[in-house]
Amino acid sequence: MSKPNDHLQHPLRLALAPPPDALERLFRVFGDELIPLEQLRARYFRNMNAETFKVAIGTERIPLPVTTVVTSNKRQQYVHLRHLAAYIEERAWLADEELARRLSPQAGGKPE
C-alpha cells in the first residue's frame, strides 16, 4: 500500500547547494542533466583509470550518487548535474577551509 506522499520527490541531501550559475556552466559543458560516468571521469577524474573510477564512484572516495534511467543489466550509469555541482562546491569549500587553517596564526602561518 502506498503512502499519501509517495509521489513527492525526496529532498537532496547536499551539504552545500550549488549556485545556479554553476549548474548553467556545467550544463553547457555536458549538454544534459545526466552525465555519463565515462564523460565525468574523462573531464574531472582523468588521473584514475576507468576501473578505479568505477570502484570509487558512490563511495567515500568520490561520494557522488550514481543513477540510471532503465533497469537492465547493461544500463548506462550517470551522475546528476546538481550532485556534481554540489560536490564541486563542497570540494572548493573544503580547500578554502584548509587554506584558512594553514594560514592562521595558531597553525604557524604568517599574519598579514
C-alpha positions in Angstrom: 0.0 0.0 0.0 1.4 3.4 -0.9 1.6 6.3 1.5 -0.1 9.6 0.7 3.1 11.5 -0.1 4.9 8.7 -2.2 4.5 10.9 -5.3 6.6 13.7 -3.8 10.3 13.9 -4.8 12.6 13.1 -2.0 14.9 16.1 -0.9 18.5 16.0 -1.9 21.0 15.6 0.9 23.6 18.1 -0.4 25.9 19.7 2.1 26.1 22.9 0.0 23.5 24.0 -2.5 25.2 24.7 -5.9 24.8 28.2 -7.2 22.6 28.5 -10.3 25.4 29.8 -12.4 27.4 26.6 -11.7 24.6 24.5 -12.9 24.3 26.5 -16.1 28.1 26.3 -16.7 28.1 22.5 -16.2 25.0 22.1 -18.4 26.9 24.0 -21.2 29.9 21.6 -20.7 27.9 18.4 -20.7 24.8 19.3 -22.5 22.4 17.3 -20.3 21.3 16.9 -16.7 22.6 13.4 -16.6 26.3 13.0 -17.1 27.6 9.6 -18.3 30.2 8.3 -15.9 32.9 8.0 -18.6 32.5 11.7 -19.6 32.7 12.6 -15.9 35.8 10.6 -15.4 37.4 12.0 -18.6 36.7 15.6 -17.5 37.4 15.6 -13.8 39.0 12.4 -12.8 41.4 11.7 -15.6 44.1 10.6 -13.2 42.0 7.5 -12.5 41.6 4.7 -15.0 38.1 3.5 -15.8 38.1 0.6 -13.4 39.5 2.5 -10.4 36.9 5.2 -11.1 34.0 2.7 -11.3 35.0 1.3 -7.9 35.5 4.8 -6.3 32.3 6.5 -7.5 29.5 6.4 -5.0 31.9 5.6 -2.1 33.6 7.8 0.5 36.4 8.4 -2.0 34.1 10.0 -4.6 30.7 10.5 -2.8 28.5 11.1 -5.8 25.3 9.1 -6.2 25.0 7.1 -9.4 21.7 7.0 -11.2 20.2 5.1 -14.2 17.2 5.6 -16.4 16.4 2.0 -17.1 16.5 -1.2 -15.1 18.7 -3.6 -17.1 22.0 -5.3 -16.6 23.6 -3.2 -19.4 22.2 0.1 -18.3 24.1 3.3 -18.7 25.1 4.9 -15.4 25.0 8.7 -14.8 25.7 11.4 -12.2 23.1 14.1 -12.0 24.3 17.6 -12.8 23.1 19.0 -9.5 25.0 16.4 -7.5 28.2 17.2 -9.4 27.8 20.9 -8.9 27.3 20.4 -5.2 30.3 18.1 -5.0 32.5 20.7 -6.7 31.2 23.4 -4.3 31.9 21.2 -1.3 35.5 20.5 -2.5 36.1 24.2 -3.1 34.8 25.0 0.4 37.0 22.3 2.0 40.0 23.7 0.1 39.2 27.2 1.4 38.9 25.9 4.9 42.2 24.0 4.7 44.0 27.1 3.4 42.5 29.3 6.2 43.6 26.7 8.7 47.1 26.6 7.3 47.4 30.4 7.2 46.0 31.0 10.7 48.5 32.2 13.3 47.7 29.3 15.6 48.8 26.9 12.8 52.1 28.7 12.4 51.0 30.7 9.3 52.2 34.3 9.0 49.6 37.0 9.8 49.1 39.7 7.1 
